Amino acid sequence: MSVTYTAGSLVAARGREWVVLPESAPDMLVLRPLGGSEDDIAAVFPAFEEVRPAEFAAPSPADLGDQRAAGLLRTALRIGFRSGAGPFRSLASIAVEPRAYQLVPLLMALRQRTVRLLISDDVGIGKTVEAGLIAKELLAQGEATRLAVLCSPALAEQWQGELREKFGIDAELVLASTVTRLERGLELGQSLFDKHPHTIISTDFIKSTRHREDFIRHCPDLVIVDEAHTCVAADDTAQGGTSSAANQLRYELLRRISAQADRHLLLLTATPHSGKESAFRNLLGLVRPELATLDLESPAGRAKLAEHFVARKRADVRDYLTKEDGLADDSLAERTAFPSDRWTKDEPYKLTPAYRALLDDAIAYARDRVTAAGEQGKREARIAWWSVIALLRSMVSSPAAAAQTLKTRSESATARTAQEADALGAPVAADSAENDRLEGMDVAPGAAESEEAGARLLELSQRAAQLMGSAEDAKLKALTRHLKGLIADGYHPIVFCRYIPTAEYLATQLGGKLGKKTKIAAVTGTLSPQQRLERIEQLAAESAESAGSAEGSVDPAVRRVLIATDCLSEGVNLQHYFDAVVHYDLAWNPTRHDQREGRVDRYGQKRDQVRVITMYGEDNGIDGKVLEVLFKKHRQIKKDLGISVSVPDETASGVTDAVVEWLLLHGRQGSQESLFDLDGHQESFDRIEREWNSAAEREKTSRSKYAQRAIHPEEVAREVAAVRAALGGADEVRGFALEALRDLDALVRTAPLSGRDATGDFTAQLGGTPAGLRDALAATLGGRLIEEDREIPFRTTPAIARGEAALVRTDPVIGAIASYVLDSALDANTPGPRPARRCGVVTTDAVTIRTTLLLVRYRFHLTLPSRTGERQLVAEDARLLAYEGMPARARWLDDDTAAALLAARATANTHEQLARNQITRALDGLPDLSAHLTEYGTRLAAELDASHRRVRKANEEIVRGLKVVPQEPADVLGVYVYLPQPASTVSGAEA
């Protein structure tokens, strides 16, 4: 007769112990190795292989460790957990330790049967992590089975990397460049959205009619939409404007996706309003139709919105879970290392005489073209207008861009109507705040409209080409000076340009002028999104290789400089490699500068102060006016509100149109005259001022009115405390890594723990560690770093670069160290150093009576109801239990007192024979403790049950049917005896 095994029980098979998982059947057991991960799961057939009940072996009294053995083993065990028993199924299995404030959207999501959220946290706070947490949790709980992320194609690879590396979600890219390959692998009648459960999809690709219908028919039950503000537009009647056809197509796509009421939907955007109330309402309508018409002036309306909307500034989360948040103390306080401020400076430059002459001739040509075209008709006038703007913008960008533009046909020259000319010319010549399609926008625009103009433009082009180089290009010369200053101060800058020829020109001209130890690279739209990331990684690797050496020394003089166009101004995270921004070309909308600066000024930036230099030509007739009217106003609003308010496109274009008109009318000679003093423009500027102030006021009101109040900090604090109790915190992980690496013969160098340069970071060379550990770390860090015995930085921040380790329990490097420590503790035959042991005897002044500490592993069988039915899971938890006296008459201590024993240090020697006698007595008494261990497990199960119900308190249907059952017996992993120090004993170390 075959034996039936319950989920969570132990069996022995194939020479090791396993945990039986709920997916098992009588004729097939699904097993996970004891202490192993989900990757090690195997199926065993009892009819063909020997399977027998097993019990976890007790520790051996012959394998005694020192005073640190208990703490190291406990931490190693907890780090190894990938299936925690608490209400957050995913936190134990992800490779990032979320900030406490990032749990707020997750808590909001778990209170909804169908998750519908608009996450509008400020730039750089971590919306991707917040969305990833929710996605991973819903997938882990079975609330969702498939995932789709809709984003711009430029961000697709980054989303893919984030989901894979941080959350263990492998998603297929569905882009215009990949769909043909994907469709070739389909069976007849099969949709690629069925074949690939997790996908990252280009929003612009999928909005087309052909692909949209297929996607909607096979749409996953969980959809994340990045940059959701680009998928809605203001109502024409409300704003007096026109929404783009692309926005309408995206909106129609999302409207149909959201129409299925049981589909989870997460909308992400840092700019939900953009000063347009109707666009905000349309966005809310995608979350829940009823939200679009809510009375947001009433408390009830705002309370309803708060269930689905979270929007926080950096100031709201920089210091979180403190007394100021209403907590009793700061024991759980968390400070997030955003840069404290941006050091911003406007740096002018003046044209050389030759460049001034060229620009004057170009302006004269532009004036003639506009005048002549205006007499020919409206179509010709608009074509000429966009050609002139292209000419002037490239002229003030660089001689390389000017030369290219002057010999290239205008994009708008093929237009058949004035409206078509605007549609073709505006995207290339302007800098729209709402233009999510930056692909192709960095090419040098054309200025030639006809054959007649060719000879004159060609002559200007030849003159521009002769001005390349710092001798005649004062702007380049000024940039070189600014970069040398930043490099001397230890910064790694990014230089942003408007056009590809300018970026390539700068990369060539700057070569060799910034010092031999400065590495320079250019990234433009000529590269694919993946190639751009690879180019940046290559630059970082080259500078790191030059900075380091085989001996592990670091050259602090090595710097990297990236020259980039706006193909990198949105979405790509560059804070790990760069800490300063130079705006070489002044954008015609301040929002574009915010986007550029946001690539480095965000969470994970190691610099407390990011430097920003904005270059402008004070005598070119354009930059000074744009800076005066647009940027100074933008900065003042940001200073007053603490956040950036997007400049409406119609506002920015109104200003820049006035600048160009003024320039054509007055030339550069009136460059000192204020635009506001010019006749005919005052009324227009007054209107722009009123619109912008109104948008800023609405943003300020909304930030206060819709502040996140659905989840109180006390609720977050309670769950953070529970997670840390089960999984450990950052200080514990740092201490474990330091002690374990030292015991494993790594060469460790620590940074100061106090003072101005205190970080808690350290480095380790791993060449001397056991071969098994080196092999495991090579798979994570890269074989070259390990083979060359390079210094590996261990950072206290979870935001790290390649080749570094984060001192968080979910980091793969920390996991590999913990796995080795745990495995070597359980196997006394492991060769080489073994930092942790399962037994120990310590004589210490920390106790006054014989006290025994137990490290106990509990397994729980969880029944978790979900929308898709019940899920059966096996989860683990590790606890410290301590008692005074002998096992038969044990006086049990509370959890805090038990945990405090980990800090006890030996104050006297312990005789070897005495130690063996004491540990043998403790091990022999384990059967007397079984009743208490069972009772503790039952109590722990009740606490876990209450925690699950608390997190989902607003979802009664999900809570109904929840069960948490402890699996007996519990595993006693470690037994440690603490003996009181005799009064006459001199302090010493234990044996």
Phi, psi and omega in degrees: 000131183283151179271138177261130182250135178274156178300133179097347181282162181262138174226159176249131179199148177055032174079014179209172179265146182226158172256130179283129182261158185297338181288357183292154174233166181304326182262358179211122178261129173262118191235146172241132179304142178300119183083002181269180182253177179296335181291343185261007183297141180220157175254135181232135179256108183302334180291337184244344180230149180286126175229130180222155176301148181224154172236143180293126185294142177288157177298159178261132179293347181275355186242072184272140176252181182267194186294342182264358188300318184295313182296317180295317181292319180298313181294318178300320180294314183291323178297328182285346180295130174237008179215070181297156184271353183285182185289344178261098186291335191267339190297333181279351187240010180255157184261033175212142176262107185293148172291156182301320182293337179284350176279345183300308177301325178296316178297320177298319182295318184290350177267004180243137177292313170247120188282122174225109184225144168249107183260112188235036177297156184299161179304133174088358180281328176121048181294327179297317178295317181298317178292321179297321177300313181296315181299313181298320181293315180296322177292319181294326181275352183082007177288337175224150181242337181222154186225139170229133174249123176259123183206175176288150182300332181292338183257359187298313181296324179294317176299318180300315179295318180298313182294320182287311188284324184265329188238001177065028179252114179270115183241142179270139178278126176246095183231170177302328183277348184244344191294325179298314178298317181295320182290333178295334182269008183271150171278167182300125179081000182271140175267142179295338179281344171274321183291321182252107185294331181238122184226152172239120196237136173291121181299319181291328178289316188280346182283345178296151189303316184298309184281331181298315183295319179296318181295316182296322179294327185242027185295135178298166180276000175223121181233132174247130179244114179274150181049052187297338181296339179281355182258004176226163176220159177292148175296134181303319183292329182279327188249348181071018181240191178233136178272149183288155177298324179297317178299320181296320179293318178296318180297319179297321177299310182292326179299319180286326176295315184286345182295335177280110192296335183263015177268130174289136183218124177243121177254127182244131174194141175272350183229074182288336184260305188053030177076009185239108184296319183292325176296320177297318179296319178297323178295315178298325180297333176288328178291303175215129182305323183291339181290336183294335184245013179298147170277095185281358174276342183267149177302321181295320179295318179292325178294321178294318179297322183299338178290340187235358189227128176228128182214115183227146174271168177300321182299333181288334188237358181303314173240115189230152183061048178247178177301327180295339177272005178096007179275159184290328181210184182255022185296333179253010185302142182226123177255125180260130189276069167282149170304137185290330182194165173255128173275113187241135178216135174267123184245115180275160171217158179242142181292150172286160180306318181294321180289324177298317180298317178298314181296320178298319179293324178294319178295319179298317177299316181298320180298316180296319182295315181295319180296313181294318182293326180297333179277345184269338181140170185293319180300310181298324180296318181289323176299314180297321182300311182289328177294321179293317179298316178301317180299310185292320181294317180290329180296320181274354177281301180191158176297331179293315178294321180297314181299320180291315182296320185293341180246016180244141181290140181295140178299328185272356186294337182272359184295144178263340180225168177296321180295321179293324177298318178295318181296325181278322187277322187299313183300326184278324186268333184261176177236080184290136176289336185254009180277100182277353179260086180275350179297129178080358182276355182258006176289150178291125182288164178263154179239342182283131181249335186208166178296326183299325183278350188302313185297317181294319180291324179296321178296318177296322180297318180295322178294321179296318181298329180286348183265005180291140181110157187291344180295318181248352181255091183294331179294316177298317180298319178294319179300316180302318179296317181294319180294321178298322178295316179296317180296319179297330179272007174090015184265155174245099188269155167250133177253117181263130178239163179274327190234151180301312180302326179293315180297316180293323177298314181295317180300322179289313184291326184281344181304123179084353183263353183250013179104150182294337184264011178255125179263135184234139175215156178240139177231121182224180179292355175289344178261150174289161178307319180292320179295327177298313179297320179295321179296319179294317178299321180295317178299316179297319181294319180295319180290323178293321179294322178289327182286327182260176177211171180298333180279356177089000180285158183237132177264108184288351183276348182288130181229161175233142179231128178249128173258124186218154169264183183287005171295344176253007187278350178228138168084320184283129182268121186237012187291340181284338187246339187224152185217015176211152180231133172243119174274095181289318176251125179289119177289159180264017171210122183301335180299327178296324176294320176300319180296317178299309183295329180293346177290332182246333182268081184202175181302132183104349176290124184282336178284136175284337180228119175270134180263139180228125176243126177250113180270141177210147178274117184280351180231019178266359174083356183240300188304316184301321181289318178298318179296317183296313189274312187272309191286318181295322176295316180300316181293323180295317177298318180296321178295320182289320186266336185084359177222164179270137175251122182301141177275120178304141183303321182293331177290311181297315181292328176298319179291312184291327174298318179296323179297313182294316178301316180297318181295317180293329182279318188252344186071188182286345188298333180267024189294340180273352183276138181286141176300326183291344180270356186276134178297142176090347182249344186300314181298320179297316181290326176298318178295316178300317179300316181295317181297317182292316177299321179296317178297319179295319180294319178297319179296317179298316180295317183293323180297324178282315185294321186254024179304146185295114179230002183290327181240117180282146178306329178299322179293320177295316182300319181297317181287324177298317179298319180294319179295316180294325179295324182275324189248346181092162181244184186294318181298319179296318181293319179298312180299319179297312183298317180298310183294315182296315182295319178296317179294333181268016172071028171278153176267108188252135174235125184255153174267163179300145177265354178217165181096183187297324184263014183293129176228333188084357179288159171209168177238157179216134169261128193253010183298332182269000182281164180303149184301322180298321178289319180299319179297317181294321181286330178298325180293335182264314186268339185109132185299328184294317180299321181285315182298321182274001179054044178284157177289130177257118177286133172251114188258145176282344176266140178286350178273104187230166175261173177299146179081007178241163177237141176264137181279062175228152188295336184268358178291135183302326179293313178298320178299320180293320178295315181297319180298319180292318180298316181293313181298319181289331177290323181281340181244102183293347181267005179297127180286154177085188184294144178230097187298323185249147175228161183273352179224156176192151175228126185230131171265124190210154175274007179281347178231157177246354178215152181308123184231137182241132179251130179247135170257114189240133175256124176255142173244141182233141174260112184257135169249111185244108176292147176212177180297334183261010180112177182287144174243135177257125184226153171245125182232163184233156175211146179243133182226150173258127176236141182223147177219156176257149177086201182270155183305321184292336181233045186295135171252107189282140180261161179285169187297321182294319179294321178298315181295327181296337180295338179298334181272354182295137180240149181295132177243002177202158177289150174243123181298141185302316181291321177299318179298317181294319180296317182293316182289325177296318178298319180294319180291322179295335182271002181303321178301331179290345183263353189300323181296318180290320179298322177293316179298319179296319179297322177295319179293320179295321177298321179295321178295319179294320177301315180296323180294316177301317182290325181294316182295327182253032189298336182269006185232077186301323184295323179288322183291327183298126180097358179293135177219141173229111185241124178287143179264125181259152353276163174288156180266123174269105182276325185217145177228123185226125184256129178249119181257139178292147180282127176301147185301327185268000185278136175278142182303141178199197180250152182284159180288000000 
